[in-house]
Amino acid sequence: MKSRRTWWIIYGLCVAAVIAALLWITVVMLRLEAAERAARGEMEHQESLRLALWRMDSWLAPHLAREAARPYFEYLPYYPQERAYTRLLNAVEPGEILMPSPLLAFDSEILLVHFQLTEGGSITSPQVPTGNLRDLAEATGLSAAAIDAKAARLHRIESALQDVDLGARLGEAESLWADYAGEPGPVTAVVAAPERGPAEMRQQRKAITERSARARSYEQAQQQVIDQWAMNMAFLPLDPGERSEVFVGRFAPMWLGDGVDAASALLVLARRVRTPDSRCVQGILLSWPDLQAGLLAEIEDLFPRARLVPAVDVDPAAERSSRVLAAIPVALEAAAPSGVVAEGFSAARMTLALVWLAAMIAAVAVAATLRASVAYGERRSRFASAVTHELRTPLTTFRMYSEMLAEGMVRDEAQRRRYLRTLKVESGRLATLVENVLAYSRLEEGRAALQRRGVTVRELIDFVMPQLSQRTDEAKMRVVLRLPDDLADAVLETDRNAVAQILFNLVDNACKYAARASNRHIDLLGRRDGHHAAISVCDHGPGIDPAFADDLFVAFRRAEQGSGEAVPGVGLGLALARGLARDLGGDLALDADADLLTNDPGACFTLRLPIASER
C-alpha cells in the first residue's frame, strides 16, 4: 500500500497538470477575446471613418457643384452680350453691351478668388478688374479694398505658378482622380505589407472600394451639373455655331507649392476650357483653414481630435487613399482606438470563472476524499495491527492455561486458582476491548443510542465508583474523590452509562500509564465551570509528551511510557470517550494545568457536561 506521502505527491502532480491546462486555456481564451475586441474596435473605427468621409464629401459637394455649373465666360469681370435688343426690338451690335460677371462681387470664406490662366501665361481674375473696368466696378459700388484683397490673393497664385506648369499639373490631377474614381485592382495589389492577414486585406479593399464609390458619386454629381449647363446653352451669349465648339472640363483639385505643408501650400480647383478662339485654365483658390474647420465640424461627434492633412502623390491602390476625400486631395487622420474596454462579465470570462470555480471545488473535494481515504486506510491498518497484537497475548494465555487445566497438569490448588484468576482478568480485558470497538463503531456510524435522563452529579459518581474502584484495585491504585457540595446536587440531563464508560476509560488509562508512579492515587475532582460540571481524572505519572498531545484523541494512536515500554491497549479509549462526551453535549480535553489541580505533575483529563438544573 502506498504511503501517505506518495498519494499526496500523485495528487499534487494531477492538480498541477489540471492547473497548467486551465492556465493555457485561460490564456488562449483571453487572447482570443482580446483579438475579437481589437477586431471589433477596428471594424467600428473603419465604419466611423467611412461615415466621416461621406459626411465631409456631402458637406463639400454643393459648394463645388455650384462652381462646376458656372459658365466659363463668367471668369471675365465683364463679358460681352452677343445677342441683345432695345425696347423697340432693335438688335444691338454684338459686343456693344457688357454684362457684369456674378463673380465680380462674389465673396465667400471658403472660395477666396477665381482666376483664369491663358495660353500666353497671363493670369486674371473676374474679381480683380483692371484699367477702365476697375473704374466701372468701383463706380457701380465695388470697394477698392475688396478688389485689392482679391488682387493680393491672385498674386499668391501667380507666385505659386511661376515655376509650375499648370497644364501638366492639371493633367496629372485629372489622371489621378480618374484612378480614384475607377475600380480598385486585385486584392494582391492592394496590400504590400506581408504581415497583413486576409481579414485585414478584405477590410482594406472594402475601404478603397468605398473611396472609389464616393469619388464616382462626386464625379457623377458634377457631370449632371455640366449636362444641365449644356442644356441651357441656348440661353448663353454664343452664336449657335460656336456652341458645339466650346469644351468645359471637370474641376480637378491639386496643391500648389509644398503640399506637405498646408500652411504654405495653396489648394486650388482647376479645369480646362476650350473655345473657338482660345484655350485656358480656370481655377479657384480655396481657403484651406476655413475649409478644414468646416469639414472637421461635420465629424466632431465621431472624431473630436481628427486632423485633415494634404494628400500628395497618394497611390490609388494604397491603404491611405481610402481616407482621401472624393472632392479634394485631403486625407483624414483619425487615431484608431487603443482597444475596446473589456466587459466586466463577458461570456468568455464568465465561462472561465465557472470553470476555475468548478476545478477548485473539484480539487478541494478530491483532496478531502483523498485525505479521508488515506486516514481511513491508516486507521484500518492501525486497528488491524493493534487489535491483532492485543488479541494474540490473551488468546495465547487462554489456550495455554485452559489446556494445562483441562489435562490436569496443574495439581497445586493455589496455582490452579491463580491460573483461573488470570483467565478471568484476560477475559475482562477482552470484553472491554470488544465493547470499546463496538461502541466506537456505533459512534462513528451515528448509531449510538443514548438514554438521557435527569441525574445528580452525586448519583452519577455513586453509580460509577464501584467500577472505578475495581479497576484501581486490580492495578493496586486508589481513587481519591473530591466533590464540592455546590456541584453534588447539580442535575445533569445525560446518559449515566455513557458517562461511566468515559470515566472508566480515563481511569483505565491512568492505571496503565501511571503504574510506575510513586504516588498511587488517581484524583477524581469535581468543580463548577460556569454552566458546566467539570469532572477531572488526574494521575501522578510521567505526564504526556507535548509532541503527542495533538494525537491523543485520534483513534488507534497510542502514547508510550517514558521508559519506552509498550502499554497494553489499542488506542481507542480516548477517542471513544471524547466522541461520547460530545454526543452528550459536552467535551473532553487534556487539561494543560494538571499540576494546579493536583500539585503534582501527571496527566489530567477534564470532562465537561452541561448542567440542566439544581435539586
C-alpha positions as CSV (number, residue, x, y, z in Angstrom):
1,M,0.0,0.0,0.0
2,K,1.3,3.4,-1.0
3,S,2.3,5.7,1.8
4,R,0.5,9.0,2.6
5,R,3.4,11.0,1.0
6,T,3.2,9.0,-2.2
7,W,-0.6,9.6,-2.5
8,W,-0.3,13.3,-1.9
9,I,2.6,13.6,-4.4
10,I,0.4,11.9,-7.1
11,Y,-2.5,14.2,-6.2
12,G,-0.2,17.3,-6.3
13,L,1.0,16.3,-9.8
14,C,-2.5,15.8,-11.0
15,V,-3.7,19.2,-9.6
16,A,-0.6,20.8,-11.2
17,A,-1.4,19.3,-14.6
18,V,-5.0,20.4,-14.3
19,I,-4.0,24.0,-13.3
20,A,-1.4,24.1,-16.1
21,A,-4.1,23.1,-18.6
22,L,-6.6,25.6,-17.2
23,L,-3.9,28.3,-17.4
24,W,-3.2,27.5,-21.0
25,I,-6.9,27.5,-21.8
26,T,-7.4,30.8,-19.9
27,V,-4.5,32.5,-21.8
28,V,-5.8,31.3,-25.1
29,M,-9.4,32.4,-24.4
30,L,-8.3,35.8,-23.1
31,R,-6.1,36.3,-26.2
32,L,-8.9,35.3,-28.5
33,E,-11.2,37.7,-26.6
34,A,-8.7,40.5,-26.9
35,A,-8.2,39.8,-30.6
36,E,-12.0,39.8,-31.1
37,R,-12.3,43.1,-29.2
38,A,-9.5,44.6,-31.3
39,A,-11.1,43.4,-34.5
40,R,-14.5,44.8,-33.4
41,G,-12.8,48.1,-32.4
42,E,-11.1,48.2,-35.8
43,M,-14.3,47.5,-37.6
44,E,-16.1,50.2,-35.7
45,H,-13.2,52.6,-36.4
46,Q,-13.4,51.8,-40.1
47,E,-17.2,52.3,-40.1
48,S,-16.8,55.6,-38.4
49,L,-14.1,56.6,-40.9
50,R,-16.4,55.9,-43.8
51,L,-19.3,57.8,-42.2
52,A,-17.0,60.7,-41.5
53,L,-15.8,60.8,-45.1
54,W,-19.3,60.6,-46.5
55,R,-20.3,63.5,-44.2
56,M,-17.5,65.7,-45.3
57,D,-17.9,64.9,-49.0
58,S,-21.7,65.6,-48.7
59,W,-21.0,68.9,-47.0
60,L,-18.4,70.0,-49.6
61,A,-20.2,68.7,-52.7
62,P,-22.9,71.5,-53.0
63,H,-20.2,74.2,-52.8
64,L,-18.1,72.7,-55.6
65,A,-21.1,71.7,-57.7
66,R,-22.2,75.3,-58.0
67,E,-18.8,76.2,-59.2
68,A,-18.8,73.3,-61.7
69,A,-22.1,74.7,-63.2
70,R,-20.6,78.2,-63.6
71,P,-20.2,79.2,-67.3
72,Y,-16.7,79.8,-68.4
73,F,-17.3,83.4,-69.6
74,E,-18.2,84.4,-66.0
75,Y,-14.4,84.3,-65.3
76,L,-14.2,87.8,-67.1
77,P,-15.1,90.8,-64.9
78,Y,-17.4,92.0,-67.7
79,Y,-18.4,89.7,-70.6
80,P,-20.0,90.9,-73.9
81,Q,-23.6,90.1,-74.6
82,E,-23.6,88.7,-78.1
83,R,-27.4,89.0,-78.6
84,A,-29.3,91.9,-77.1
85,Y,-32.3,94.1,-78.2
86,T,-33.6,97.6,-77.4
87,R,-37.1,98.4,-76.2
88,L,-38.1,98.9,-79.8
89,L,-36.8,95.3,-80.5
90,N,-33.9,96.6,-82.5
91,A,-30.9,94.4,-82.5
92,V,-27.8,95.6,-80.7
93,E,-24.4,95.0,-82.3
94,P,-22.6,92.0,-80.8
95,G,-20.1,93.2,-78.1
96,E,-21.7,96.5,-77.6
97,I,-23.2,95.5,-74.3
98,L,-21.1,94.3,-71.4
99,M,-22.6,92.3,-68.6
100,P,-21.0,92.3,-65.1
101,S,-19.9,88.8,-64.1
102,P,-21.7,87.3,-60.9
103,L,-18.1,86.7,-59.7
104,L,-17.3,90.4,-59.7
105,A,-18.9,90.9,-56.3
106,F,-18.7,87.3,-55.2
107,D,-17.4,86.8,-51.7
108,S,-17.0,83.5,-49.7
109,E,-15.0,82.4,-46.7
110,I,-14.1,79.1,-48.5
111,L,-13.8,80.2,-52.2
112,L,-11.2,83.0,-51.9
113,V,-10.7,84.1,-55.6
114,H,-11.4,82.8,-59.1
115,F,-8.7,83.0,-61.7
116,Q,-8.0,82.3,-65.3
117,L,-4.6,81.4,-66.9
118,T,-4.3,81.9,-70.6
119,E,-2.0,80.0,-73.0
120,G,0.3,83.0,-73.0
121,G,0.8,82.7,-69.3
122,S,-1.2,85.8,-68.2
123,I,-3.4,85.3,-65.1
124,T,-6.5,87.3,-64.5
125,S,-9.5,87.2,-62.2
126,P,-13.1,88.3,-62.6
127,Q,-12.9,89.8,-59.1
128,V,-9.8,91.9,-59.9
129,P,-10.7,94.1,-62.9
130,T,-8.0,96.4,-64.3
131,G,-8.0,99.7,-66.0
132,N,-11.3,101.2,-67.0
133,L,-13.1,98.1,-65.9
134,R,-11.9,98.7,-62.4
135,D,-13.2,102.2,-62.6
136,L,-16.5,100.9,-63.7
137,A,-16.6,98.3,-60.9
138,E,-15.8,100.9,-58.3
139,A,-18.4,103.3,-59.8
140,T,-21.0,100.6,-59.5
141,G,-20.4,100.0,-55.8
142,L,-17.5,97.6,-55.6
143,S,-15.0,98.9,-53.0
144,A,-11.3,99.3,-53.8
145,A,-10.4,97.5,-50.6
146,A,-12.3,94.4,-51.7
147,I,-10.6,94.5,-55.1
148,D,-7.2,94.9,-53.5
149,A,-7.8,92.0,-51.2
150,K,-8.7,89.8,-54.2
151,A,-5.6,91.1,-56.0
152,A,-3.4,90.0,-53.1
153,R,-4.8,86.5,-53.3
154,L,-4.3,86.5,-57.1
155,H,-0.7,87.5,-56.6
156,R,-0.2,84.5,-54.3
157,I,-1.4,82.2,-57.1
158,E,0.7,84.0,-59.6
159,S,3.8,83.5,-57.4
160,A,3.0,79.8,-56.9
161,L,2.7,79.3,-60.6
162,Q,6.0,80.9,-61.6
163,D,7.8,77.6,-61.7
164,V,4.8,75.3,-62.2
165,D,3.4,74.1,-65.5
166,L,-0.3,74.3,-64.5
167,G,-1.4,72.4,-67.6
168,A,0.8,69.5,-66.8
169,R,-0.1,69.5,-63.2
170,L,-3.8,69.6,-64.2
171,G,-3.2,66.6,-66.4
172,E,-1.7,64.6,-63.5
173,A,-4.5,65.6,-61.2
174,E,-7.2,64.6,-63.8
175,S,-5.4,61.2,-64.3
176,L,-5.1,60.6,-60.5
177,W,-8.7,61.5,-59.8
178,A,-9.8,59.2,-62.7
179,D,-7.9,56.4,-61.0
180,Y,-9.5,57.2,-57.6
181,A,-13.0,57.0,-59.2
182,G,-12.2,53.7,-61.0
183,E,-12.4,50.2,-59.8
184,P,-9.6,49.1,-57.4
185,G,-7.1,46.5,-58.6
186,P,-6.9,42.9,-57.4
187,V,-6.6,42.2,-53.7
188,T,-3.0,41.1,-54.1
189,A,-2.1,44.6,-55.4
190,V,-4.0,46.3,-52.6
191,V,-1.6,45.4,-49.7
192,A,2.1,45.3,-49.9
193,A,2.8,44.6,-46.2
194,P,3.4,40.9,-45.7
195,E,2.2,40.9,-42.1
196,R,-1.3,41.7,-43.0
197,G,-3.8,38.8,-42.8
198,P,-6.7,38.0,-45.2
199,A,-9.2,39.8,-42.9
200,E,-7.2,43.0,-43.0
201,M,-6.8,42.7,-46.7
202,R,-10.5,42.4,-47.1
203,Q,-11.1,45.4,-44.8
204,Q,-8.6,47.5,-46.8
205,R,-10.1,46.5,-50.1
206,K,-13.6,47.4,-48.8
207,A,-12.3,50.8,-47.7
208,I,-10.7,51.5,-51.1
209,T,-13.8,50.4,-52.9
210,E,-15.8,52.8,-50.6
211,R,-13.3,55.6,-51.6
212,S,-13.9,54.8,-55.3
213,A,-17.7,54.9,-54.8
214,R,-17.5,58.3,-53.1
215,A,-15.3,59.6,-55.9
216,R,-17.6,58.3,-58.6
217,S,-20.6,59.7,-56.8
218,Y,-18.9,63.1,-56.8
219,E,-17.9,62.8,-60.4
220,Q,-21.5,61.9,-61.4
221,A,-22.9,64.8,-59.5
222,Q,-20.5,67.2,-61.2
223,Q,-21.3,65.7,-64.6
224,Q,-25.0,66.1,-64.0
225,V,-24.4,69.8,-63.3
226,I,-22.4,70.2,-66.5
227,D,-25.0,68.4,-68.6
228,Q,-27.6,70.7,-67.2
229,W,-25.4,73.6,-68.1
230,A,-25.1,72.2,-71.7
231,M,-28.9,72.0,-72.0
232,N,-29.1,75.7,-71.2
233,M,-26.5,76.6,-73.8
234,A,-29.3,78.2,-75.9
235,F,-29.6,81.0,-73.3
236,L,-25.8,81.7,-73.3
237,P,-24.3,84.7,-75.3
238,L,-22.9,82.5,-78.0
239,D,-23.7,82.0,-81.7
240,P,-25.3,78.7,-82.4
241,G,-22.3,77.7,-84.5
242,E,-19.9,78.3,-81.6
243,R,-21.8,76.3,-79.0
244,S,-20.7,72.9,-80.3
245,E,-17.0,74.0,-80.2
246,V,-17.0,75.0,-76.5
247,F,-15.4,72.5,-74.1
248,V,-15.5,72.9,-70.3
249,G,-13.8,70.2,-68.3
250,R,-14.4,69.0,-64.8
251,F,-12.7,70.6,-61.9
252,A,-9.7,68.7,-60.6
253,P,-8.2,69.5,-57.2
254,M,-4.5,70.0,-56.6
255,W,-2.0,71.5,-54.2
256,L,0.4,74.3,-55.4
257,G,3.6,74.8,-53.6
258,D,4.8,72.5,-50.8
259,G,1.7,70.3,-50.5
260,V,3.0,68.5,-47.4
261,D,2.9,71.8,-45.5
262,A,-0.6,73.1,-45.7
263,A,0.4,76.3,-44.1
264,S,2.5,77.4,-47.2
265,A,0.7,75.4,-49.9
266,L,-2.3,76.5,-51.9
267,L,-5.3,74.3,-52.5
268,V,-6.9,75.1,-55.9
269,L,-9.6,73.6,-58.2
270,A,-8.7,73.9,-61.9
271,R,-10.5,72.9,-65.2
272,R,-9.7,73.1,-68.9
273,V,-11.7,75.4,-71.1
274,R,-11.6,75.4,-74.9
275,T,-13.4,77.9,-77.1
276,P,-13.2,78.6,-80.8
277,D,-10.8,81.5,-80.1
278,S,-8.7,80.3,-77.2
279,R,-7.7,77.7,-74.6
280,C,-7.2,78.5,-70.9
281,V,-7.3,77.0,-67.5
282,Q,-9.8,78.3,-65.0
283,G,-9.4,77.8,-61.3
284,I,-10.5,78.6,-57.8
285,L,-8.3,79.3,-54.7
286,L,-9.8,77.6,-51.6
287,S,-9.3,78.8,-48.1
288,W,-7.8,75.7,-46.5
289,P,-8.1,76.8,-42.8
290,D,-11.8,77.7,-43.2
291,L,-12.5,74.6,-45.3
292,Q,-10.7,72.4,-42.8
293,A,-12.7,73.9,-39.9
294,G,-16.0,73.4,-41.7
295,L,-15.1,69.8,-42.6
296,L,-14.0,68.9,-39.1
297,A,-17.1,70.4,-37.6
298,E,-19.1,67.8,-39.5
299,I,-17.4,64.9,-37.8
300,E,-16.7,66.3,-34.4
301,D,-19.0,63.8,-32.8
302,L,-17.2,60.9,-34.4
303,F,-13.6,62.1,-34.1
304,P,-13.2,65.1,-31.9
305,R,-9.4,65.1,-32.3
306,A,-9.2,64.3,-36.0
307,R,-6.9,66.0,-38.4
308,L,-7.1,66.7,-42.2
309,V,-3.7,66.7,-44.0
310,P,-2.8,67.2,-47.6
311,A,-2.6,64.0,-49.7
312,V,0.1,64.4,-52.3
313,D,1.1,61.6,-54.7
314,V,-1.1,59.0,-53.0
315,D,-1.3,55.7,-54.8
316,P,-5.0,54.9,-55.5
317,A,-4.2,51.3,-54.6
318,A,-2.7,52.3,-51.3
319,E,-4.5,51.9,-48.0
320,R,-4.2,55.7,-47.3
321,S,-6.2,56.5,-50.4
322,S,-9.3,55.1,-48.7
323,R,-9.1,58.1,-46.3
324,V,-8.8,60.7,-49.0
325,L,-11.9,62.9,-49.7
326,A,-13.6,62.4,-53.1
327,A,-13.6,66.2,-53.9
328,I,-10.2,67.4,-52.7
329,P,-6.8,65.8,-52.1
330,V,-7.0,65.8,-48.3
331,A,-6.7,62.7,-46.1
332,L,-8.4,62.2,-42.8
333,E,-6.1,61.3,-39.9
334,A,-8.1,59.8,-37.0
335,A,-6.3,57.7,-34.5
336,A,-7.6,54.2,-34.1
337,P,-8.9,53.3,-30.7
338,S,-6.3,51.9,-28.3
339,G,-8.6,49.0,-27.5
340,V,-12.1,48.2,-26.7
341,V,-12.7,48.2,-22.9
342,A,-13.3,44.6,-21.8
343,E,-16.7,43.9,-20.3
344,G,-16.6,43.0,-16.7
345,F,-18.7,39.9,-17.1
346,S,-18.2,38.8,-20.7
347,A,-19.3,35.4,-21.8
348,A,-15.7,34.1,-22.1
349,R,-14.7,35.4,-18.7
350,M,-17.8,34.1,-17.0
351,T,-17.2,30.7,-18.5
352,L,-13.5,30.8,-17.4
353,A,-14.6,31.8,-13.9
354,L,-17.1,29.0,-13.7
355,V,-14.5,26.5,-15.0
356,W,-11.9,27.7,-12.4
357,L,-14.5,27.6,-9.6
358,A,-15.6,24.1,-10.6
359,A,-12.0,23.0,-10.8
360,M,-11.1,24.4,-7.4
361,I,-14.2,22.8,-5.9
362,A,-13.3,19.5,-7.5
363,A,-9.7,19.8,-6.3
364,V,-10.9,20.5,-2.7
365,A,-13.4,17.7,-2.9
366,V,-10.8,15.2,-4.2
367,A,-8.3,16.4,-1.6
368,A,-10.9,15.9,1.2
369,T,-11.8,12.5,-0.2
370,L,-8.1,11.5,-0.5
371,R,-7.4,12.7,3.0
372,A,-10.4,10.7,4.3
373,S,-9.4,7.7,2.3
374,V,-5.7,7.8,3.4
375,A,-6.8,8.4,7.0
376,Y,-9.3,5.6,6.8
377,G,-6.6,3.3,5.4
378,E,-4.2,4.3,8.1
379,R,-6.8,3.8,10.8
380,R,-7.7,0.4,9.4
381,S,-4.0,-0.5,9.3
382,R,-3.5,0.7,12.9
383,F,-6.7,-1.0,14.0
384,A,-5.6,-4.3,12.5
385,S,-2.2,-4.0,14.0
386,A,-3.4,-3.0,17.4
387,V,-6.2,-5.5,17.7
388,T,-4.1,-8.3,16.4
389,H,-1.4,-7.5,18.9
390,E,-4.0,-7.2,21.8
391,L,-5.8,-10.4,20.9
392,R,-2.7,-12.5,20.5
393,T,-1.5,-12.3,24.1
394,P,-4.7,-13.1,25.9
395,L,-5.6,-15.8,23.4
396,T,-2.2,-17.4,23.9
397,T,-2.8,-17.3,27.6
398,F,-6.3,-18.7,27.3
399,R,-5.1,-21.6,25.2
400,M,-2.1,-22.5,27.3
401,Y,-3.8,-22.2,30.7
402,S,-7.0,-23.9,29.5
403,E,-5.0,-26.8,28.0
404,M,-3.0,-27.2,31.3
405,L,-6.1,-27.1,33.4
406,A,-8.1,-29.5,31.1
407,E,-5.3,-32.1,31.0
408,G,-4.8,-32.0,34.8
409,M,-1.2,-30.6,34.6
410,V,-1.9,-28.2,37.4
411,R,-2.2,-30.2,40.6
412,D,-1.4,-27.4,43.1
413,E,-4.7,-25.8,44.2
414,A,-3.1,-22.3,44.8
415,Q,-1.5,-22.3,41.4
416,R,-4.8,-23.5,39.9
417,R,-6.7,-20.6,41.5
418,R,-4.0,-18.2,40.2
419,Y,-4.5,-19.5,36.6
420,L,-8.2,-19.1,36.9
421,R,-7.8,-15.5,38.1
422,T,-5.5,-14.8,35.2
423,L,-8.1,-16.2,32.8
424,K,-10.8,-14.0,34.5
425,V,-8.6,-10.9,34.1
426,E,-7.8,-11.6,30.5
427,S,-11.5,-12.3,29.7
428,G,-12.4,-9.0,31.3
429,R,-9.7,-7.3,29.2
430,L,-11.0,-8.9,26.1
431,A,-14.6,-7.9,26.9
432,T,-13.5,-4.3,27.5
433,L,-11.6,-4.3,24.2
434,V,-14.6,-5.7,22.3
435,E,-17.0,-3.4,24.0
436,N,-14.9,-0.3,23.1
437,V,-14.5,-1.4,19.5
438,L,-18.3,-2.0,19.1
439,A,-19.1,1.3,20.9
440,Y,-16.7,3.3,18.7
441,S,-18.2,1.6,15.6
442,R,-21.7,2.6,16.6
443,L,-20.5,6.2,17.4
444,E,-18.8,6.6,14.0
445,E,-21.9,5.3,12.2
446,G,-24.2,7.5,14.3
447,R,-26.0,4.5,15.9
448,A,-25.1,5.3,19.5
449,A,-28.4,5.0,21.4
450,L,-28.0,7.4,24.3
451,Q,-30.7,7.2,27.0
452,R,-30.7,10.6,28.7
453,R,-32.4,11.2,32.0
454,G,-32.0,13.6,34.9
455,V,-29.4,12.6,37.4
456,T,-27.4,14.5,40.0
457,V,-23.6,14.6,39.9
458,R,-23.6,12.7,43.3
459,E,-25.8,9.9,42.0
460,L,-23.7,9.7,38.8
461,I,-20.4,9.4,40.9
462,D,-22.0,6.8,43.1
463,F,-23.1,4.8,40.1
464,V,-19.6,4.7,38.5
465,M,-17.4,4.4,41.6
466,P,-17.7,0.6,42.0
467,Q,-16.3,0.0,38.5
468,L,-13.5,2.5,39.0
469,S,-12.6,1.1,42.4
470,Q,-12.4,-2.4,40.9
471,R,-10.1,-1.3,38.2
472,T,-7.8,0.6,40.5
473,D,-7.7,-2.3,42.9
474,E,-6.5,-4.6,40.1
475,A,-3.7,-2.0,39.5
476,K,-3.1,-1.6,43.2
477,M,-4.0,2.0,43.0
478,R,-6.8,4.1,44.7
479,V,-9.3,6.6,43.5
480,V,-9.5,9.8,45.6
481,L,-12.8,11.6,45.2
482,R,-13.2,15.3,45.8
483,L,-16.7,16.6,45.0
484,P,-17.7,20.0,46.3
485,D,-21.2,20.4,47.7
486,D,-22.2,23.1,45.2
487,L,-21.7,20.6,42.5
488,A,-23.1,17.4,44.1
489,D,-26.7,18.4,43.8
490,A,-26.4,19.8,40.2
491,V,-28.7,17.9,37.8
492,L,-27.3,16.6,34.5
493,E,-29.6,15.5,31.6
494,T,-27.3,12.7,30.4
495,D,-26.8,9.0,29.9
496,R,-25.1,7.7,33.0
497,N,-23.8,4.5,31.2
498,A,-22.0,6.7,28.7
499,V,-20.5,8.9,31.4
500,A,-19.5,5.7,33.3
501,Q,-17.7,4.4,30.2
502,I,-15.9,7.8,29.7
503,L,-14.7,7.9,33.3
504,F,-13.8,4.2,33.3
505,N,-11.6,4.7,30.1
506,L,-9.9,7.6,31.7
507,V,-9.2,5.7,35.0
508,D,-8.1,2.7,32.9
509,N,-5.6,4.8,31.1
510,A,-4.3,6.3,34.4
511,C,-3.8,2.8,35.8
512,K,-1.8,1.8,32.7
513,Y,0.4,4.9,32.2
514,A,0.9,5.8,35.9
515,A,1.6,2.2,37.0
516,R,5.2,3.0,38.0
517,A,4.4,6.3,39.8
518,S,5.3,6.6,43.4
519,N,2.0,8.3,44.2
520,R,-0.6,5.6,43.6
521,H,-3.6,7.9,43.9
522,I,-5.9,8.8,41.0
523,D,-7.7,12.0,41.7
524,L,-11.3,12.4,40.7
525,L,-12.0,16.1,41.0
526,G,-15.4,17.8,40.5
527,R,-15.9,21.6,40.1
528,R,-18.3,24.1,38.6
529,D,-17.2,25.7,35.3
530,G,-19.9,28.2,34.5
531,H,-23.0,26.3,33.4
532,H,-21.0,23.1,33.1
533,A,-20.0,20.4,35.6
534,A,-16.2,19.7,35.2
535,I,-15.0,16.2,36.3
536,S,-11.3,15.8,36.1
537,V,-9.3,12.5,36.2
538,C,-5.7,13.1,37.2
539,D,-2.8,10.8,37.7
540,H,0.7,11.3,39.1
541,G,2.6,9.6,36.4
542,P,5.1,10.9,33.9
543,G,2.6,13.0,32.1
544,I,2.0,13.4,28.3
545,D,4.7,14.4,25.9
546,P,3.7,17.8,24.3
547,A,4.7,16.4,20.9
548,F,2.0,13.8,21.2
549,A,-0.7,16.0,22.7
550,D,-2.3,16.7,19.3
551,D,-2.7,13.0,18.5
552,L,-4.2,11.9,21.9
553,F,-7.8,11.7,20.7
554,V,-7.0,10.1,17.3
555,A,-8.3,6.6,17.1
556,F,-5.7,3.7,17.3
557,R,-2.8,6.1,18.1
558,R,-1.2,5.4,21.4
559,A,1.5,7.1,23.5
560,E,4.4,5.2,25.0
561,Q,5.6,5.3,28.6
562,G,8.7,7.3,29.4
563,S,10.7,4.1,29.5
564,G,9.6,3.2,26.1
565,E,7.8,0.1,27.3
566,A,4.7,-0.8,25.4
567,V,1.4,-0.4,27.3
568,P,-1.5,-2.8,26.6
569,G,-4.4,-1.3,24.5
570,V,-5.5,-0.4,21.0
571,G,-5.5,3.4,21.4
572,L,-9.3,3.7,21.3
573,G,-10.2,4.7,24.8
574,L,-9.7,8.5,24.5
575,A,-11.2,8.7,21.0
576,L,-14.3,6.8,22.2
577,A,-14.5,9.0,25.4
578,R,-14.4,12.3,23.5
579,G,-17.0,11.1,21.0
580,L,-19.4,10.1,23.7
581,A,-18.8,13.4,25.6
582,R,-19.6,15.4,22.5
583,D,-22.7,13.4,21.8
584,L,-23.8,14.2,25.4
585,G,-23.4,17.9,24.6
586,G,-20.2,18.3,26.5
587,D,-16.5,17.8,25.7
588,L,-13.4,16.0,26.9
589,A,-9.9,17.7,26.8
590,L,-6.4,17.3,28.2
591,D,-6.0,19.9,30.9
592,A,-2.6,21.6,30.5
593,D,-2.7,22.9,34.0
594,A,-2.8,19.5,35.7
595,D,-0.2,20.5,38.3
596,L,-2.5,23.3,39.5
597,L,-5.2,20.7,40.3
598,T,-3.1,18.0,41.9
599,N,0.1,19.9,42.9
600,D,2.0,17.1,41.1
601,P,3.0,16.6,37.5
602,G,1.0,14.0,35.6
603,A,-1.8,13.7,33.1
604,C,-5.2,15.3,33.8
605,F,-8.3,14.9,31.5
606,T,-11.4,17.0,32.2
607,L,-14.9,16.0,31.2
608,R,-17.4,18.9,30.9
609,L,-21.1,18.3,30.9
610,P,-23.9,20.9,30.8
611,I,-25.9,21.4,34.0
612,A,-29.7,21.2,33.4
613,S,-30.9,22.4,36.8
614,E,-30.3,22.4,40.6
615,R,-32.0,20.0,43.0
